[in-house]
Amino acid sequence: MAPMANLQGGLSEADNPNSLIVRFPESDPLITDAGVDISPFAIAYQTYGVLNAAKSNAILICHALTGDQHVANIHPVTEKPGWWSTMVGPGKPIDTDRYFVICSNVVGGCLGTTGPASTNPGTGKPYGLDLPVITIRDMVRAQAKLIDHLGIEQLFCVAGGSMGGMQVLQWAASYPQRVFCAMPIATAARHSSQNIAFHEVGRQAIMADPNWLGGRYFENEVRPTKGLAVARMAAHITYLSDEALHRKFGRKLQDRESPTFSFDADFQIESYLRHQGSSFVERFDANSYLYVTRAMDYFDLAADYDGSLARAFKGSKTRFCIVSFTSDWLFPTSNSRAIVHALNAGGASVSFVEIETDRGHDAFLLDVPELLATSRGFLESAARARGLA
Amino acid sequence: MAPMANLQGGLSEADNPNSLIVRFPESDPLITDAGVDISPFAIAYQTYGVLNAAKSNAILICHALTGDQHVANIHPVTEKPGWWSTMVGPGKPIDTDRYFVICSNVVGGCLGTTGPASTNPGTGKPYGLDLPVITIRDMVRAQAKLIDHLGIEQLFCVAGGSMGGMQVLQWAASYPQRVFCAMPIATAARHSSQNIAFHEVGRQAIMADPNWLGGRYFENEVRPTKGLAVARMAAHITYLSDEALHRKFGRKLQDRESPTFSFDADFQIESYLRHQGSSFVERFDANSYLYVTRAMDYFDLAADYDGSLARAFKGSKTRFCIVSFTSDWLFPTSNSRAIVHALNAGGASVSFVEIETDRGHDAFLLDVPELLATSRGFLESAARARGLA
């Protein structure tokens, strides 16, 4: 594994990512929902495929909480395939032989877009908690500046799952003219109380780590890895389903015949979770985890439209494809249905598919044939309507 | 709140509880499933009501993970009403005017029964992790010694929810002649992979706290309160339901009109969870949390009967009343159905009620009229069969 951490300078990917990067000067500011100007700021992104002459074949992919811009290439830190390699690539549903695919790291992230691990130009030190709290709308505002920079007037599609789906909904609401079609997957128009609760546990785990130091750990050459690992472990359970855990692990023991009567990882599920925790801290910044979870907590799209989600989409010409999964208890189908009802009430064009699977919330990232077929079919139909060959 | 912690000497309730206590000498040992003799050992317990001359009206209540023996009296540490005051008391379904009610602190607990916070007579210091890992069967073995000590041959009823229900099932399997009727509520005959996973997160949170010190915190006059609070917060979410959280908290803000764009507890659910964490650490020992969660993880009743749960109950004369709750996702109804099927296959007498409620796993502790009515009816019928006036 390539070293990501460079303790004196923060995270090496945060300031000098292995990605394309646009640095917006103070003359081109980003004013966040908290009312703070965070310019100058940077957006790191990846692209795949070729933008056509009409600039009409661009697909923006929005990543989830712990995702990043490395959708379909080998990740520079983990050296593993991109997080949506099943969906994006030559001949895949989001076909890079046909579409120009863009994915940028979210504001608040740690892979090159301005976030708490980035160097604050005002102090020469990592921002830490000096960065204002970021919202989903801030993430989308920043993406819109990137799309402007690339000279693209209208995106053919905006797609993403989980927090990525929140961004898709925000795009469709904020910039209806700029989104020909939209695929929000396994997501919600507002974060639930239960989900805020799980996020709060993760944040408390990070802040309870004495190495967190109020967010100033890089300057002290430590990192709150134990707290971040616990946060990841708790969250990871919510990405899976009871059935999938039962099928995959059950009560099977790890490399032993009988329980050890100890606090070792006797059960396979324990060993698996510990691995999830310890590998995550190699690639993710603890402060970013605070910022990005907070952005999700604050997301309540209807609140910006006098409490009416239908109003957020009123008169929209965007074509929507909403997807949920039967065993997803983090973003259950009821959340997707609420979006569908609002789109219908707003008069939008919407398809809705609930996919039967036991793989839980993580299904959106996995090789689920019905998801891939649905995405392919929706995009082909939309491409014909858009006049893409 | 009365001070529970006495840092130099461990927890004051652990060695000198505000409860009745039986101290079993080395001549009357308890050999645990781990093969370790933990004698001399103590059991702390509460009783309510009067044992009749025939000693036939005793009900043993088994408490859950973070419960204790203070079922229906003011708790000596928190000064709050006992944890099952809705169910137990004069005129209540478990009527202390009629029954002699016993509840003992489990082995591994921290309220007076031998546990990791108790003084190890061999060293004069708290056991910490020197106590062997305890199982549900060990808890029940210890309770059986208490029941022997009280001169009771057969319990009229053994009742409990969650981990208490596991003990009820173990009692019925280990000592079928000694249990006239049994009420295992919101429980399972084996702990699921998902539930082991949640427990492991809690344990990792405790062990990640630098004040944990390998379990030797009392001698160092510190306590891993931050880690234990995080463990409690994560667990507490699993005791509630998504619907109940939505109804009770939704996205309501705490004492403010609009979000603060900070990491403060903006949302009521955050404030509530933080309170759950901080109040829990006043009354519970972190090492006990490790031991008692581990006991639940290891519970798999069928494994002791060649993998057949039906065999555990074969020929049982005990009358069973199984209760589950529709919104309990920690111990879902499918777990209760598996118990019912095994009892039926074993030829036992069994009633089963799934109660419609949105209150999640915690419903067993709450004023849920259908639970109280079911319990009352079941006990009245069993009392007639037992010849209790």
Chai-1 contact restraints between the chains, C-beta under 6 A:
chainA,res_idxA,chainB,res_idxB,connection_type,confidence,min_distance_angstrom,max_distance_angstrom,comment,restraint_id
A,A34,B,F261,contact,1.0,0.0,6.0,A-B,restraint_1
A,V133,B,F261,contact,1.0,0.0,6.0,A-B,restraint_2
A,S193,B,L245,contact,1.0,0.0,6.0,A-B,restraint_3
A,S193,B,H246,contact,1.0,0.0,6.0,A-B,restraint_4
A,S193,B,F249,contact,1.0,0.0,6.0,A-B,restraint_5
A,S193,B,G250,contact,1.0,0.0,6.0,A-B,restraint_6
A,S193,B,I269,contact,1.0,0.0,6.0,A-B,restraint_7
A,Q194,B,D242,contact,1.0,0.0,6.0,A-B,restraint_8
A,Q194,B,L245,contact,1.0,0.0,6.0,A-B,restraint_9
A,I196,B,F267,contact,1.0,0.0,6.0,A-B,restraint_10
A,I196,B,I269,contact,1.0,0.0,6.0,A-B,restraint_11
A,A197,B,I237,contact,1.0,0.0,6.0,A-B,restraint_12
A,A197,B,I269,contact,1.0,0.0,6.0,A-B,restraint_13
A,A197,B,L273,contact,1.0,0.0,6.0,A-B,restraint_14
A,E200,B,E270,contact,1.0,0.0,6.0,A-B,restraint_15
A,E200,B,L273,contact,1.0,0.0,6.0,A-B,restraint_16
A,V201,B,M233,contact,1.0,0.0,6.0,A-B,restraint_17
A,V201,B,A234,contact,1.0,0.0,6.0,A-B,restraint_18
A,Q204,B,V230,contact,1.0,0.0,6.0,A-B,restraint_19
A,A205,B,A205,contact,1.0,0.0,6.0,A-B,restraint_20
A,A205,B,V230,contact,1.0,0.0,6.0,A-B,restraint_21
A,A208,B,K226,contact,1.0,0.0,6.0,A-B,restraint_22
A,A208,B,V230,contact,1.0,0.0,6.0,A-B,restraint_23
A,P210,B,P210,contact,1.0,0.0,6.0,A-B,restraint_24
A,K226,B,A208,contact,1.0,0.0,6.0,A-B,restraint_25
A,V230,B,Q204,contact,1.0,0.0,6.0,A-B,restraint_26
A,V230,B,A205,contact,1.0,0.0,6.0,A-B,restraint_27
A,V230,B,A208,contact,1.0,0.0,6.0,A-B,restraint_28
A,M233,B,V201,contact,1.0,0.0,6.0,A-B,restraint_29
A,A234,B,V201,contact,1.0,0.0,6.0,A-B,restraint_30
A,A234,B,A234,contact,1.0,0.0,6.0,A-B,restraint_31
A,I237,B,A197,contact,1.0,0.0,6.0,A-B,restraint_32
A,D242,B,Q194,contact,1.0,0.0,6.0,A-B,restraint_33
A,L245,B,S193,contact,1.0,0.0,6.0,A-B,restraint_34
A,L245,B,Q194,contact,1.0,0.0,6.0,A-B,restraint_35
A,H246,B,S193,contact,1.0,0.0,6.0,A-B,restraint_36
A,F249,B,S193,contact,1.0,0.0,6.0,A-B,restraint_37
A,G250,B,S193,contact,1.0,0.0,6.0,A-B,restraint_38
A,P259,B,Y298,contact,1.0,0.0,6.0,A-B,restraint_39
A,F261,B,A34,contact,1.0,0.0,6.0,A-B,restraint_40
A,F261,B,V133,contact,1.0,0.0,6.0,A-B,restraint_41
A,F267,B,I196,contact,1.0,0.0,6.0,A-B,restraint_42
A,I269,B,S193,contact,1.0,0.0,6.0,A-B,restraint_43
A,I269,B,I196,contact,1.0,0.0,6.0,A-B,restraint_44
A,I269,B,A197,contact,1.0,0.0,6.0,A-B,restraint_45
A,E270,B,E200,contact,1.0,0.0,6.0,A-B,restraint_46
A,L273,B,A197,contact,1.0,0.0,6.0,A-B,restraint_47
A,L273,B,E200,contact,1.0,0.0,6.0,A-B,restraint_48
A,Y298,B,P259,contact,1.0,0.0,6.0,A-B,restraint_49
